[in-house]
Amino acid sequence: MLQAPTSMHFNGHSMVGALQLVMVCSPRTAGWNQADRVAHWQELGFQRAPDFARAQEDHEIVCRELKSAGAEIIAISSAADFSLDAVYAHDASLPTDFGLIMMRPGKLNRVAEGQHHALFCESLGIPIFGKITAPGTTEAGDILWLDSKTLLIGHGYRTNAVGIRQMRDLLAPKGIEVLSAPLPYGPGPSACLHLMSLISLLDDHTALVNLSWLAVETVELLKSRGFKFIEIDPSERDRLACNVLALGNNRLLAIEENRSTNARLRQAGFDVRTFPGSELCINGSGGPTCLTRPLLRS
């Protein structure tokens, strides 16, 4: 059973440090077993009606992998206004050294999640540092900590210019530089294309990338900061091959169906743990990073 944390700190300024505390939302909590919520699968962009039992089983595998890597897991409480997308717990909040920033997702069915993240994290002793307000939109799937003082935010259909400006206004007084990265049109506004669909940071100097979909200025920015690239197998792009969760200490969590990309990561010296992702991840366009809201990394 998932337990409350034995101690609490808050720190969000790393994508790659050892994962110590992570919040999750299981398919059961998100209502994947409730007919009224499942009925909306098409309008939410799922490929098919989700198989709850299979997704729940795969989510439990993810949690076991997180625990085996040393992470303490906490489960957010269910809410009447959650949709199927709530399982992708990464997007609705951003922890910082100064407290939690409530996102305002660009996908309207997810707007309520930010408040639930805030209330839950406040109960853990994490203060609220700020929130994004209309007409601004932000989703944490568009946000990368390049280092402890630099935040890169994707500008696309889920995160708009107003939201990025609000993030800059919140964080600049704390000495955090907020940079913007343009995102491609891709499959269009109805699809889930985040910056983290195109980049996953693996350690302080290595990024897994879908290189041909990144803007030139983003590639040049990463190179100027000393990042080296591992490219995904392009045939696995639609299976979310670029969405990989860094567990810290050279360990990664990836979708097992992306065998070619995972082999490239292993050849580069990473310890890659995998789980079945067809139902839980690929169906709803949310990878292993999306399934987790890291609250503490060391």
Stockholm file with secondary structure:
# STOCKHOLM 1.0

chainA/1-298         MLQAPTSMHFNGHSMVGALQLVMVCSPRTAGWNQADRVAHWQELGFQRAPDFARAQEDHEIVCRELKSAGAEIIAISSAADFSLDAVYAHDASLPTDFGLIMMRPGKLNRVAEGQHHALFCESLGIPIFGKITAPGTTEAGDILWLDSKTLLIGHGYRTNAVGIRQMRDLLAPKGIEVLSAPLPYGPGPSACLHLMSLISLLDDHTALVNLSWLAVETVELLKSRGFKFIEIDPSERDRLACNVLALGNNRLLAIEENRSTNARLRQAGFDVRTFPGSELCINGSGGPTCLTRPLLRS
#=GR chainA/1-298 SS CCCCCSSCCCCCSCSSSCEEEEEECCHHHHTTTCHHHHTTTTTTTCSSCCCHHHHHHHHHHHHHHHHHTTCEEEECCCCTTCCGGGGCTTTTEEEETTEEEECCCSSGGGTTHHHHHHHHHHHTTCCEEEECCTTCCCCGGGEEEEETTEEEEEESSSSCHHHHHHHHHHHGGGTCEEEEEECCCTTCTTSCCCGGGTEEEEETTEEEECGGGSCHHHHHHHHHTTCEEEECCGGGGGGTTTCCEEEETTEEEEETTCHHHHHHHHHTTCEEEEECCIIIIITTTCCTTTTCEEEEEC
#=GC SS_cons         CCCCCSSCCCCCSCSSSCEEEEEECCHHHHTTTCHHHHTTTTTTTCSSCCCHHHHHHHHHHHHHHHHHTTCEEEECCCCTTCCGGGGCTTTTEEEETTEEEECCCSSGGGTTHHHHHHHHHHHTTCCEEEECCTTCCCCGGGEEEEETTEEEEEESSSSCHHHHHHHHHHHGGGTCEEEEEECCCTTCTTSCCCGGGTEEEEETTEEEECGGGSCHHHHHHHHHTTCEEEECCGGGGGGTTTCCEEEETTEEEEETTCHHHHHHHHHTTCEEEEECCIIIIITTTCCTTTTCEEEEEC
//
